[in-house]
Amino acid sequence: MKIELIGFDADDTLWHTEIHYTQAQDDFKRLLSPWGTTESIDQAVNACVIENLERYGYGIKALILSLVEAAIQISDSEIDADRIAQVLAIGKHMLAAEVILRPHVVEALQDLTPAYRTMIITKGDLLDQSTKVKRSGIAHFFSMVEIVNDKTPETYAAILDKYHIAPENFLMVGNTIRSDIHPVLALGGTAVHIPAASTWEHEMIPGFDTAQDGFFHLEHMGQLPDLIRRISNAH
């Protein structure tokens, strides 16, 4: 296989993100505890986030809008301005959180970038994601950054067409099956799954076929350079 471009997801592939979402929702549940149980608050928040995906998309700002809406629903409009301000403070804390790289990321990029073109393909809020790329300390490894609203086969096809890359010469690395793996395989590309410690249930695909052509699974980023060399030398 001739690999002309390696795409990397950002959140929970290059750096830790889900830990911040988990902490935010734990803080939110404590704040709303007068009006519901942990389970009922979880259900209300998840339903609100899913319902709002088409309106707000993905990312921290989208989450906070959904948390404010969920707080009003859960409290039956009883929640006061002070608690709403605390919900907004949760979001500001998330936006300011330190960007902590996942293990082996720097070493893998140092190994790969002299021989391969690399790109970040991430979804979410443009300002937040571009800021995290700059703050990560690894922006210099990537010649291109694409921040998108969602990751579908059409999204990837448009990106590959923009850079004149055939799908069969593209390899994507990511932690979620729904966003990073399935759409790329659907186009005929190669996808490497490196799971995070935890993944949002919405990003999973029950019954996903791990035996299909082009799919690879690794335990951590440190294993990626050797895998890519094996793939490149396979034909």
VEXDREN-2710 file (C-alpha; in Angstrom, 1 decimal):
% VEXDREN-2710
k/r/px/py/pz
1/MET/0.0/0.0/0.0
2/LYS/1.2/3.5/-0.9
3/ILE/0.3/5.8/2.0
4/GLU/0.2/9.4/0.8
5/LEU/-1.5/10.9/3.9
6/ILE/-2.0/9.9/7.5
7/GLY/-4.9/11.5/9.3
8/PHE/-5.0/11.8/13.1
9/ASP/-8.1/12.4/15.2
10/ALA/-7.3/14.9/18.0
11/ASP/-9.5/14.4/21.1
12/ASP/-8.6/11.2/22.9
13/THR/-6.3/10.2/20.1
14/LEU/-3.6/12.8/20.4
15/TRP/-4.6/14.3/23.7
16/HIS/-6.9/13.4/26.6
17/THR/-10.4/14.9/26.4
18/GLU/-13.1/12.5/27.7
19/ILE/-11.7/13.0/31.3
20/HIS/-12.8/16.6/31.1
21/TYR/-16.3/15.7/29.9
22/THR/-16.6/13.1/32.6
23/GLN/-15.6/15.6/35.3
24/ALA/-17.9/18.3/33.9
25/GLN/-20.9/15.9/34.0
26/ASP/-20.0/14.8/37.5
27/ASP/-19.9/18.5/38.6
28/PHE/-23.2/19.0/36.9
29/LYS/-24.8/16.1/38.6
30/ARG/-23.8/17.4/42.0
31/LEU/-25.2/20.8/41.1
32/LEU/-28.5/19.4/40.0
33/SER/-28.7/16.8/42.8
34/PRO/-31.7/18.6/44.6
35/TRP/-33.8/17.7/41.6
36/GLY/-32.9/14.2/40.6
37/THR/-30.8/11.1/41.0
38/THR/-27.5/10.5/39.3
39/GLU/-29.2/8.1/36.8
40/SER/-32.1/10.4/36.0
41/ILE/-29.7/13.4/35.5
42/ASP/-27.5/11.3/33.2
43/GLN/-30.4/10.2/31.1
44/ALA/-31.7/13.8/30.8
45/VAL/-28.3/15.2/29.8
46/ASN/-27.6/12.4/27.3
47/ALA/-31.0/12.9/25.6
48/CYS/-30.5/16.6/25.4
49/VAL/-27.0/16.3/23.9
50/ILE/-28.1/13.8/21.3
51/GLU/-31.2/15.9/20.4
52/ASN/-29.0/19.0/20.0
53/LEU/-26.3/17.5/17.8
54/GLU/-27.8/18.8/14.6
55/ARG/-28.3/22.2/16.1
56/TYR/-25.0/22.7/18.0
57/GLY/-22.7/20.0/16.7
58/TYR/-19.9/18.7/18.9
59/GLY/-17.5/20.2/21.4
60/ILE/-17.4/21.9/24.8
61/LYS/-19.6/24.9/23.9
62/ALA/-22.3/22.6/22.5
63/LEU/-22.2/20.5/25.7
64/ILE/-22.6/23.6/27.9
65/LEU/-25.6/24.8/25.9
66/SER/-27.2/21.3/26.4
67/LEU/-26.3/21.3/30.1
68/VAL/-28.1/24.7/30.6
69/GLU/-31.1/23.4/28.7
70/ALA/-31.1/20.1/30.7
71/ALA/-30.8/22.0/34.0
72/ILE/-33.9/23.9/33.2
73/GLN/-35.8/20.7/32.3
74/ILE/-34.5/18.7/35.2
75/SER/-35.4/21.4/37.7
76/ASP/-38.7/22.2/36.1
77/SER/-37.5/25.7/35.6
78/GLU/-36.8/26.1/39.3
79/ILE/-33.0/26.5/38.9
80/ASP/-31.7/29.9/39.9
81/ALA/-29.3/32.3/38.1
82/ASP/-26.4/31.4/40.5
83/ARG/-26.6/27.7/39.5
84/ILE/-26.8/28.6/35.8
85/ALA/-23.7/30.7/36.3
86/GLN/-22.0/27.6/37.9
87/VAL/-22.9/25.6/34.8
88/LEU/-21.3/28.2/32.6
89/ALA/-18.2/28.1/34.9
90/ILE/-17.9/24.4/34.2
91/GLY/-17.6/25.1/30.5
92/LYS/-15.0/27.9/31.0
93/HIS/-13.0/25.5/33.1
94/MET/-13.1/22.9/30.4
95/LEU/-12.0/25.4/27.7
96/ALA/-9.1/26.5/29.8
97/ALA/-8.0/22.9/30.8
98/GLU/-4.4/21.9/30.1
99/VAL/-3.9/19.9/26.9
100/ILE/-2.3/16.7/28.1
101/LEU/-1.0/14.4/25.3
102/ARG/-1.7/10.7/25.3
103/PRO/1.3/8.3/25.8
104/HIS/3.8/7.8/23.0
105/VAL/2.3/10.6/20.8
106/VAL/5.4/12.7/20.4
107/GLU/7.6/9.7/19.8
108/ALA/5.3/8.3/17.1
109/LEU/5.0/11.6/15.3
110/GLN/8.8/12.1/15.4
111/ASP/9.2/8.7/13.8
112/LEU/6.5/9.1/11.1
113/THR/6.6/12.7/10.0
114/PRO/9.9/12.6/8.2
115/ALA/8.5/10.0/5.8
116/TYR/4.8/10.7/5.7
117/ARG/2.4/13.7/5.3
118/THR/0.3/14.1/8.3
119/MET/-3.0/15.9/9.0
120/ILE/-5.2/16.5/12.0
121/ILE/-8.9/15.8/11.2
122/THR/-11.0/16.7/14.2
123/LYS/-14.6/17.7/14.8
124/GLY/-15.9/20.3/17.2
125/ASP/-15.9/24.1/17.6
126/LEU/-13.4/25.8/15.3
127/LEU/-12.0/28.2/17.9
128/ASP/-11.7/25.6/20.7
129/GLN/-10.1/23.0/18.5
130/SER/-7.7/25.3/16.7
131/THR/-6.6/26.7/20.1
132/LYS/-6.0/23.2/21.5
133/VAL/-3.9/22.4/18.4
134/LYS/-1.7/25.5/19.1
135/ARG/-1.5/24.7/22.8
136/SER/-0.7/21.1/22.4
137/GLY/3.0/21.6/21.5
138/ILE/2.7/19.2/18.5
139/ALA/1.2/21.5/15.8
140/HIS/4.6/21.5/13.9
141/PHE/4.2/17.8/13.1
142/PHE/1.2/18.5/10.9
143/SER/1.1/20.1/7.6
144/MET/-2.7/20.4/7.5
145/VAL/-5.5/20.7/10.1
146/GLU/-9.2/20.1/9.2
147/ILE/-11.8/21.0/11.8
148/VAL/-15.2/19.6/10.7
149/ASN/-18.8/19.6/12.1
150/ASP/-19.1/15.8/11.8
151/LYS/-17.1/12.9/10.4
152/THR/-19.0/11.0/7.7
153/PRO/-17.9/9.3/4.5
154/GLU/-18.9/12.5/2.7
155/THR/-16.7/14.6/5.0
156/TYR/-13.6/12.4/4.5
157/ALA/-14.3/12.2/0.7
158/ALA/-14.4/16.0/0.5
159/ILE/-11.1/16.4/2.4
160/LEU/-9.3/13.8/0.3
161/ASP/-10.6/15.4/-2.9
162/LYS/-9.4/18.8/-1.6
163/TYR/-5.8/17.4/-1.2
164/HIS/-6.0/15.1/-4.3
165/ILE/-5.6/11.9/-2.3
166/ALA/-7.2/8.7/-3.4
167/PRO/-9.0/6.9/-0.5
168/GLU/-6.9/3.7/-1.0
169/ASN/-3.8/5.9/-0.2
170/PHE/-5.2/7.3/3.0
171/LEU/-4.8/6.0/6.5
172/MET/-6.8/7.4/9.5
173/VAL/-5.8/7.0/13.1
174/GLY/-8.5/7.5/15.8
175/ASN/-10.2/6.3/19.0
176/THR/-13.8/6.1/17.9
177/ILE/-15.3/3.6/15.5
178/ARG/-18.2/5.8/14.4
179/SER/-16.2/8.9/13.6
180/ASP/-12.6/7.8/12.8
181/ILE/-12.9/4.2/11.6
182/HIS/-16.2/3.3/9.9
183/PRO/-16.4/6.3/7.5
184/VAL/-12.8/5.7/6.2
185/LEU/-13.3/2.0/5.7
186/ALA/-16.6/2.8/3.8
187/LEU/-14.5/4.8/1.3
188/GLY/-11.9/2.1/0.8
189/GLY/-9.2/3.6/3.0
190/THR/-7.3/2.1/5.9
191/ALA/-8.2/2.8/9.6
192/VAL/-6.3/2.2/12.8
193/HIS/-8.2/2.1/16.0
194/ILE/-6.4/3.1/19.2
195/PRO/-9.1/3.1/21.9
196/ALA/-9.1/5.6/24.8
197/ALA/-9.7/4.6/28.4
198/SER/-13.4/5.5/27.9
199/THR/-15.5/6.4/24.9
200/TRP/-18.9/8.2/24.6
201/GLU/-21.5/5.5/23.9
202/HIS/-22.8/7.6/20.9
203/GLU/-19.4/7.0/19.2
204/MET/-19.7/3.2/19.3
205/ILE/-21.2/0.8/16.7
206/PRO/-22.6/-2.4/18.2
207/GLY/-21.5/-5.4/16.2
208/PHE/-18.8/-3.6/14.2
209/ASP/-16.9/-6.1/12.0
210/THR/-13.3/-6.0/13.2
211/ALA/-12.3/-8.6/10.6
212/GLN/-12.9/-6.4/7.5
213/ASP/-10.2/-5.4/5.2
214/GLY/-8.3/-2.2/6.1
215/PHE/-9.1/-2.3/9.8
216/PHE/-6.3/-2.5/12.4
217/HIS/-6.4/-2.3/16.2
218/LEU/-3.5/-1.1/18.4
219/GLU/-3.2/-0.8/22.2
220/HIS/-1.3/2.4/22.1
221/MET/0.3/5.0/19.8
222/GLY/3.8/3.7/20.3
223/GLN/2.8/0.7/18.1
224/LEU/1.8/2.8/15.2
225/PRO/5.1/3.4/13.3
226/ASP/5.9/-0.3/13.1
227/LEU/2.3/-1.0/11.9
228/ILE/2.5/1.6/9.2
229/ARG/5.9/0.3/8.0
230/ARG/4.4/-3.2/7.7
231/ILE/1.4/-1.8/5.8
232/SER/3.6/0.2/3.5
233/ASN/5.8/-2.8/2.7
234/ALA/3.0/-5.3/2.3
235/HIS/2.7/-4.8/-1.5
END
